[in-house]
Each structure stands twice: as structure tokens, then as C-alpha cells.
Amino acid sequence: MSLQIGELVSPLKRVRGRVFHGWWMAGLGALVMALGTVPFFQALPVWSPVLRGQFGWTPGQMSWAFAVTRIEGGIFGPLEGILIERLGSRRMVFIGMTILGGGFLLLSQIRELWQLYASFFIISLGAALGTWLPMMTALNSWFVRQKSRAMALAMEGFAVGGITLVPIIAWAVGGIGTEDNPARFGWRAVVMGIGVTIILLAFPISRLVRNRPEDLGQRPDGDTAPQASATAGRPGALQFSTEERGLTWREAIRTRIFWLMSVGHACSSIVIVTIMVHLGFLLDDRGFSLQTIGLVVSTYTAVNAVFILVGGYMGDRMPIRLAVFGFSALQSVAVVVLVFAHSLPMVFLFAAILGIGFGGRTPLTTAMRGIYFGSKSFASITGISMVPMNVLLFSAPLFAGYMRDITGDYDIPFLTVAIVSLFGSCLFLLLGQPRPLSPAPGGTSPSRAAQPSKS
């Protein structure tokens, strides 16, 4: 009876009459995601046709701009995770957002193609150091039983920011192929304004970040005393106390689960990166306006905003591997619809399906590392898993751009992406049920801690 009553209590758990500070941290994470990722990643379908119209670069040439961001991730991904564990999320948010803002300032002044590559590299480095990974690392420490929901709330910033900021950016730029429009601001002024805003907000936002609940005298999930998870026995749930538990990155990479998870995540992620890089080009090729492109992005991010929360809830209530498989497979369906979408209704159908799949998958592929490997080395494990992931994230947009340049359309590369994504979705089914992780002197044997149960 007590468990049934407890399950009805709002996840915004109160501590001594106040909302648990971890939920404020999740809200802060949403703000960081909105400022640090939306103007670049979510707005790529707007920037791509604008820059092509301004400079005449081909999709294949511009695909390399995004490719260098994946080179950055492959080279610096492990280092980024280690830095976050050494310096803490708070410092890294300030450092990363400052670099990010500087990258936008450089982007506003580009004249040559190599300058586009350099500015994208700096922007990507700043985003990696100061946005998603440090905030997810902090939330992984603040939550155990409601990890998926907390991370989903933070990722709402990515979705809500896409709904609101991308159409504003498209409107403010003014149009494709125009550097200055008397009724608007032009792309250079918009990019510079984004950079200045991020730099000015970097310090005050970073001061609000708290690395761990112990920094405020609290415990994960708002518990008042060390205790095991009340969700023990629930499918997919683990039993944790408030101690840091789990595998080190050296132990994690020796497990089959690490590689299944990394490759599956990589295969399912190529959908969204390929869409971000090439959706603007594709819709521009098919005669849609810049404002329509902005509305399509807003549509899939609006649906995404709803299903991020749905995915987070499902990840805490059912075996996470099943949930992430279902949502990832939907992404493949969305890409197939886009290939045949030559009318406005079909384009918006694609946007709706993509929003469901991408929204539901996003918090789960992040939270599952904490669920399977614990909180002990979350940042470094996640950073190292970015290395194999970035191989595919590097290749997919380049392949799509190359095929577009030589065939004149996106049919072959997008159908290929859909097949690879479906393959990656199936890998999640092989993860098995996670087992409880417990600290042990001299480390926990990965062969026991991270292997799936036989049930």
C-alpha cells in the first residue's frame, strides 16, 4: 500500500516543504540547452540554405563544416568527459559557453569556406564542453530513481528552444541569398547577436550550477537518509544508495553492453544529424521558403517537446531497452516519409513522426548509461562512447552531401540512413536487463556488474 501511495506522489518531490533542488537543476539544464544548442544545431536547416545562397557553396562542401564538429568530438570527447569529472559541471558550463559565444562571433565574420569550418569547430567545442554533457553529468548525480525524467526535463530546452527560437532566427535573417534586408537584420547581425548574448549569460548561469546534491547538504532524489531505491523489483529498475556506484570507464569499455550501446546510439543518431545538415537543402531544392523550413523545424521540435517527457516517463516505468528501440525505429519511418514528401502535408507528416521518435529516444539514450554503468564515471564513459559514435556522425552527412552533388537528390542517402538507423535500433534489444551495481574494494568486476541478467 505504501508503495502504491508513493507512486502517486508528484515527481517534483518536496524536501522540508520545498521543491527538491534537483528539479531546479533540471530546469537550469533546459535553459543551458536552449542557449547552447538551439542556435547552432536546431537552426542548421536555416543556416545551411542561407549560407549556400550567400556564398554559392554546395551541400557536399558545406557537409564538411559539420564533419569537422564530429572530428572535434572524436578527438576531444574522452578529454571532455575527464575534464568535467575533474573540474566539475559548474566550471565547464562557464568555460564552454564562453568558447561557444566566441565561435558565433567568428561565424558572423566568415568570408571563405575554411573560415566556416574553423568557426563550426569552435562552436562545437564550446557546446560539448559547456552544455549537454556537463548538465547531464550533474543530473546523473542529482537523481537515481527518476533519472530519465530529470534528463528529459532538461532536454525540453532543446525542444522548446527549437519551437520558439528557430522561427525567430529565420524571420530575423530575412531570406535566402540576402546579406542585408531593409526589413530584417541579415544573417551576420543575427549570428553576432547570438554570440554576444551567450557570452554575457555564461557567468551568471554557471554560478547557478551545483555539481552534486551533497554540495547543498541534500541527497539524490531528495532522500532524507541513505536508502535503496523504492522502485526495486520494477522492470528495468536498479537499487542504489546515495553513494557513487558503478563502473570506471576502463571497466565499462571491456563490456559487451558498452559497445552495443555506443554503436546503437550512433546508428540511431545519424538520422537527426543528417536531417539537421541537409533538411534545409532538401526543402529548398523542392521549392519551400525559408519561413516554411523554419516552421517544419518548429513542428518536429514541438512534437519532440511532448515526447521527450513521454520518453523520460517510459524510461523510468519499463525496460529502457524496449522503449529506446521503439522510438529509434520510428525515426527510420520518418526518414522514409521524407524521401517521398513533395507536398506540404507530407512534409509535416514527416515532422510529426520524427518528433515522436527523436523526442522519445533522446533522454533514454543518455539515461541508459547511468542505468547500466552507474554514476561513478558517467561523464568519462559518455565521452569515450562518443568516439565510435562520431565515426558514423562524421560519415553520414558527408555521404548525403556527396550523393546529392552527384545524383541531384537525396533519395539514396536518406534511404541508406533509414536502414542503418533501424539496424542500430535492434542493437538496443540485445542489452538485456541491467543488474544492480555496488561498490567493492578494488573496483567492481565488469563481467558481473554490467552484464544483462538471463531473465
C-alpha positions in Angstrom: 0.0 0.0 0.0 2.8 2.5 0.9 4.5 1.8 -2.4 1.2 2.4 -4.3 0.6 5.7 -2.5 4.2 6.8 -3.1 3.9 6.2 -6.8 1.0 8.7 -7.0 3.2 11.5 -5.5 4.3 14.1 -8.0 7.9 13.6 -9.2 8.5 17.2 -8.0 9.4 15.8 -4.6 9.5 18.3 -1.8 12.3 18.4 0.8 11.4 20.1 4.1 8.4 21.8 2.4 10.4 22.9 -0.6 10.7 21.6 -4.2 13.8 19.3 -4.3 16.6 21.4 -5.7 17.4 18.7 -8.3 14.3 19.7 -10.3 15.6 23.3 -10.3 18.8 21.9 -11.7 16.9 20.2 -14.4 15.2 23.4 -15.3 18.5 25.2 -15.4 19.7 22.4 -17.7 16.8 23.2 -20.0 18.0 26.9 -20.2 21.6 25.9 -20.9 20.4 23.5 -23.7 18.2 26.2 -25.2 21.0 28.8 -25.3 23.9 26.4 -26.1 22.5 24.1 -28.7 19.4 25.5 -30.4 21.0 28.5 -32.3 23.5 26.1 -33.9 22.2 22.5 -34.1 18.5 23.1 -34.3 18.9 26.1 -36.6 21.2 24.3 -39.1 18.3 23.8 -41.5 18.0 27.6 -41.6 21.8 28.4 -41.7 22.5 25.9 -44.5 20.4 27.4 -47.3 21.2 30.9 -46.2 25.0 30.3 -46.4 24.6 28.5 -49.7 22.6 31.4 -51.1 25.2 33.9 -49.9 28.4 32.1 -50.9 27.4 29.5 -53.5 28.9 26.6 -51.6 27.4 23.1 -52.5 25.8 20.8 -49.9 28.9 18.5 -50.3 31.3 21.3 -49.4 29.1 22.5 -46.5 28.8 19.0 -45.2 32.4 19.2 -44.2 31.6 22.0 -41.9 29.5 19.7 -39.8 32.0 16.9 -40.3 34.7 18.9 -38.5 32.4 19.1 -35.5 32.5 15.3 -35.4 36.2 15.3 -35.7 36.3 17.5 -32.6 34.0 15.1 -30.8 36.2 12.1 -31.8 39.4 13.8 -30.7 38.3 15.6 -27.6 35.3 13.5 -26.5 37.2 11.5 -23.9 39.1 14.6 -22.7 35.8 16.5 -22.3 34.4 13.8 -20.0 37.6 13.7 -17.9 37.7 17.5 -17.6 34.1 17.6 -16.4 34.8 15.0 -13.7 38.0 16.8 -12.7 36.7 20.5 -12.8 33.0 19.9 -12.2 30.0 20.8 -14.3 29.8 24.4 -12.9 33.2 25.5 -14.2 32.8 23.7 -17.5 29.5 25.4 -18.2 31.2 28.8 -17.9 34.2 27.7 -20.0 32.2 26.0 -22.7 29.6 28.7 -23.1 32.3 31.4 -23.4 34.0 29.4 -26.2 30.6 28.8 -27.8 29.8 32.5 -27.9 33.2 33.3 -29.4 32.6 30.8 -32.1 29.4 32.6 -33.1 31.3 35.9 -33.3 33.8 34.3 -35.6 31.0 32.8 -37.7 29.5 36.2 -38.2 32.7 37.4 -39.9 33.4 34.5 -42.3 34.2 35.1 -46.0 35.9 31.8 -47.0 35.0 28.2 -46.8 37.8 27.3 -44.4 36.6 30.0 -42.1 33.2 28.3 -41.9 35.0 25.0 -41.0 37.0 26.8 -38.3 34.0 28.6 -36.7 31.9 25.4 -36.7 34.8 23.6 -34.9 35.0 26.2 -32.2 31.2 26.3 -31.8 31.1 22.5 -31.5 33.9 22.5 -28.9 32.1 25.1 -26.8 28.8 23.3 -27.0 30.5 20.0 -26.0 32.3 21.5 -23.1 29.6 23.6 -21.7 26.1 22.4 -22.5 24.8 18.8 -22.8 27.5 16.7 -21.2 28.2 18.8 -18.1 24.5 19.2 -17.3 23.7 15.6 -17.9 26.6 14.7 -15.6 25.3 16.9 -12.9 21.7 15.5 -13.2 23.1 11.9 -13.1 24.4 12.8 -9.6 21.3 14.5 -8.5 18.9 11.7 -9.5 18.8 7.9 -9.3 15.2 6.6 -9.4 13.9 9.5 -11.6 17.0 9.9 -13.8 15.2 9.6 -17.1 12.5 12.1 -16.2 15.0 14.6 -14.9 17.1 14.4 -18.0 14.0 14.6 -20.2 13.0 17.8 -18.4 16.5 19.3 -19.1 16.2 18.3 -22.8 13.0 20.2 -23.0 15.2 23.3 -23.5 16.4 21.8 -26.8 12.8 21.2 -27.9 11.1 24.3 -26.6 14.0 26.4 -27.9 13.6 24.9 -31.3 9.9 25.8 -31.3 10.5 29.4 -30.5 14.0 30.4 -31.5 14.3 28.8 -34.9 11.3 30.7 -36.5 12.6 33.9 -34.9 16.0 33.3 -36.4 14.5 32.6 -39.8 12.4 35.7 -39.6 15.3 37.9 -38.4 17.6 36.7 -41.1 15.2 37.9 -43.8 15.6 35.4 -46.6 17.9 33.1 -48.6 20.7 34.8 -50.6 20.4 38.2 -48.9 23.2 39.6 -46.7 21.1 42.6 -45.7 17.3 43.1 -45.9 15.9 46.6 -45.0 13.0 45.0 -43.2 15.1 42.5 -41.3 18.6 42.2 -39.8 20.6 39.9 -42.1 22.4 36.7 -41.1 25.6 38.3 -39.9 23.9 40.6 -37.4 21.7 37.7 -36.1 24.8 35.4 -35.6 26.7 38.2 -33.9 23.8 38.9 -31.6 23.6 35.2 -30.6 27.3 35.2 -29.8 27.2 38.3 -27.6 24.1 37.0 -25.7 25.7 33.7 -24.9 29.0 35.3 -23.7 27.1 37.7 -21.4 25.0 34.9 -19.9 27.8 32.4 -19.4 29.0 33.6 -16.0 25.6 34.2 -14.2 24.2 30.9 -15.5 27.2 28.9 -14.5 27.1 30.2 -10.9 23.7 28.6 -10.5 25.0 25.1 -11.3 25.6 22.7 -8.4 27.6 19.6 -9.3 26.1 17.3 -6.7 23.3 17.3 -4.1 25.8 17.0 -1.3 27.0 20.5 -2.2 23.8 21.7 -0.7 23.5 19.2 2.1 21.0 17.1 0.1 20.9 13.6 -1.3 19.9 12.2 -4.7 16.2 12.2 -5.4 15.6 14.3 -2.3 16.0 11.4 0.1 16.5 12.3 3.7 18.7 9.3 4.5 20.7 6.7 2.6 18.3 4.1 1.2 17.8 1.7 -1.5 15.5 2.6 -4.4 11.9 2.3 -3.7 11.5 1.0 -7.3 13.3 -2.2 -6.6 11.5 -5.0 -8.4 10.1 -2.7 -11.1 11.2 -3.8 -14.6 14.4 -2.1 -15.6 14.9 -0.5 -12.2 18.2 -0.7 -10.2 18.8 -0.5 -6.5 21.1 2.3 -5.5 22.0 4.1 -2.3 23.3 7.7 -2.3 26.9 6.5 -2.6 28.6 6.9 -6.0 28.3 3.4 -7.6 29.2 1.9 -10.8 32.0 1.1 -13.2 35.0 3.1 -14.2 35.5 3.9 -17.9 38.2 1.2 -18.1 35.8 -1.4 -16.8 32.9 -0.2 -18.9 34.8 -0.4 -22.3 35.6 -4.1 -21.6 31.9 -5.0 -21.6 29.7 -6.0 -24.5 27.0 -3.7 -23.3 29.2 -0.6 -23.8 29.8 -1.4 -27.5 26.2 -2.4 -28.2 25.0 0.8 -26.6 27.6 3.0 -28.4 27.0 1.5 -31.9 23.2 1.5 -31.4 23.3 5.1 -30.3 25.5 6.1 -33.2 23.3 4.4 -35.8 20.1 6.0 -34.4 21.7 9.4 -34.1 22.8 9.7 -37.8 19.1 10.4 -38.5 19.0 13.6 -36.7 22.4 14.9 -37.7 21.8 14.2 -41.3 18.4 15.9 -41.1 19.9 18.9 -39.4 22.6 19.3 -42.0 20.6 18.6 -45.1 16.9 19.2 -44.4 17.2 22.9 -45.4 18.9 22.0 -48.6 16.3 19.3 -49.4 13.3 21.6 -48.8 15.0 24.5 -50.6 15.5 22.2 -53.6 11.8 21.3 -53.5 10.8 25.0 -53.6 9.9 25.6 -49.9 10.6 29.0 -48.5 13.0 29.8 -45.6 10.0 30.6 -43.3 8.4 27.2 -44.2 11.7 25.5 -43.4 11.6 27.2 -40.0 8.0 26.1 -39.4 8.9 22.4 -40.3 11.7 22.6 -37.7 9.3 24.1 -35.2 6.8 21.3 -35.9 9.1 18.4 -35.2 10.6 20.2 -32.2 7.0 20.9 -30.8 6.2 17.2 -31.1 9.7 16.4 -29.8 8.9 18.6 -26.7 6.0 16.4 -25.7 7.6 13.1 -26.4 10.8 13.9 -24.5 8.7 13.9 -21.4 6.8 10.8 -22.6 10.1 9.0 -23.2 11.5 10.1 -19.9 8.5 8.7 -18.1 8.5 5.4 -20.0 12.3 5.0 -19.3 11.5 5.0 -15.6 8.5 2.7 -15.8 9.5 0.0 -18.3 12.7 -1.8 -19.5 14.6 1.1 -21.1 16.0 -1.0 -23.9 12.4 -1.7 -25.2 11.4 1.9 -25.1 14.5 3.2 -26.9 14.1 0.5 -29.6 10.6 1.6 -30.3 11.3 5.3 -30.5 14.5 4.8 -32.6 12.7 2.7 -35.1 10.2 5.5 -35.6 13.0 7.7 -36.7 13.6 5.4 -39.7 10.0 5.6 -40.6 10.1 9.4 -40.6 13.1 9.4 -43.0 11.3 7.2 -45.5 8.3 9.5 -45.4 10.6 12.5 -46.0 12.1 10.8 -49.2 8.6 10.8 -50.7 7.4 14.1 -49.2 6.9 16.6 -52.1 3.8 18.3 -50.7 3.4 20.4 -47.6 1.1 17.8 -45.8 3.7 15.0 -46.3 6.5 17.3 -45.1 4.6 18.0 -41.9 3.7 14.3 -41.5 7.5 13.6 -41.6 8.0 16.3 -39.0 5.4 14.8 -36.7 6.8 11.2 -36.9 10.4 12.5 -36.5 9.3 14.5 -33.4 7.8 11.4 -31.8 10.9 9.2 -32.5 13.6 11.6 -31.7 11.8 13.1 -28.7 11.2 9.8 -27.1 14.7 8.4 -27.8 16.8 11.4 -26.7 16.5 11.2 -22.9 16.7 7.4 -22.9 20.0 7.1 -24.8 21.5 9.4 -22.3 20.0 8.0 -19.1 20.7 4.4 -20.0 24.5 4.9 -19.5 23.8 5.9 -15.9 21.4 3.0 -15.5 23.7 0.3 -16.8 27.1 1.8 -15.6 26.1 3.9 -12.6 27.2 7.4 -11.6 30.8 6.8 -10.7 32.3 7.7 -14.2 29.3 8.9 -16.1 31.0 11.8 -17.9 34.1 9.8 -19.0 32.1 6.8 -20.1 29.8 9.0 -22.1 32.7 11.0 -23.6 34.6 7.8 -24.6 31.4 6.4 -26.2 31.4 9.5 -28.4 34.5 8.2 -30.2 32.9 5.3 -32.1 29.7 7.3 -32.4 31.4 10.2 -34.1 32.8 8.0 -36.8 29.2 7.5 -38.1 28.1 11.1 -37.3 31.1 12.2 -39.3 30.4 9.9 -42.3 26.6 10.2 -42.7 26.2 13.9 -43.5 29.3 13.7 -45.9 27.8 10.7 -47.7 24.4 12.5 -48.0 26.1 15.7 -49.4 28.3 13.7 -51.8 25.4 11.8 -53.2 23.3 14.9 -53.5 26.1 16.6 -55.5 26.5 13.7 -58.0 22.8 12.5 -58.3 20.9 15.7 -57.8 18.6 14.4 -55.0 18.7 12.9 -51.5 16.7 9.7 -52.1 19.6 7.2 -52.0 21.5 8.7 -49.0 18.4 9.2 -46.9 17.1 5.6 -47.5 20.5 4.3 -46.5 20.4 6.4 -43.3 16.9 4.9 -42.5 18.3 1.3 -42.9 21.4 2.0 -40.8 19.2 3.6 -38.1 16.9 0.6 -38.0 19.8 -1.7 -37.6 21.1 0.4 -34.6 17.6 0.3 -33.1 17.7 -3.5 -33.0 21.0 -3.5 -31.1 19.3 -1.9 -28.1 17.2 -5.1 -27.8 20.4 -7.1 -27.1 21.3 -5.1 -24.0 19.4 -7.3 -21.6 18.1 -6.3 -18.1 20.6 -4.1 -16.1 21.8 -5.5 -12.8 22.3 -3.6 -9.5 25.7 -2.0 -9.2 27.5 -2.0 -5.9 30.9 -0.6 -5.0 33.6 -3.0 -3.9 37.1 -2.6 -2.7 39.4 -2.5 -5.7 36.6 -2.0 -8.1 33.6 -4.0 -9.3 34.0 -6.7 -11.8 32.5 -5.5 -15.1 31.8 -9.1 -16.1 29.1 -9.1 -13.3 28.1 -5.5 -12.9 27.3 -4.7 -16.5 26.2 -8.0 -17.9 22.5 -8.5 -18.6 20.5 -10.8 -16.4 19.3 -14.0 -18.0 15.7 -13.2 -17.3 
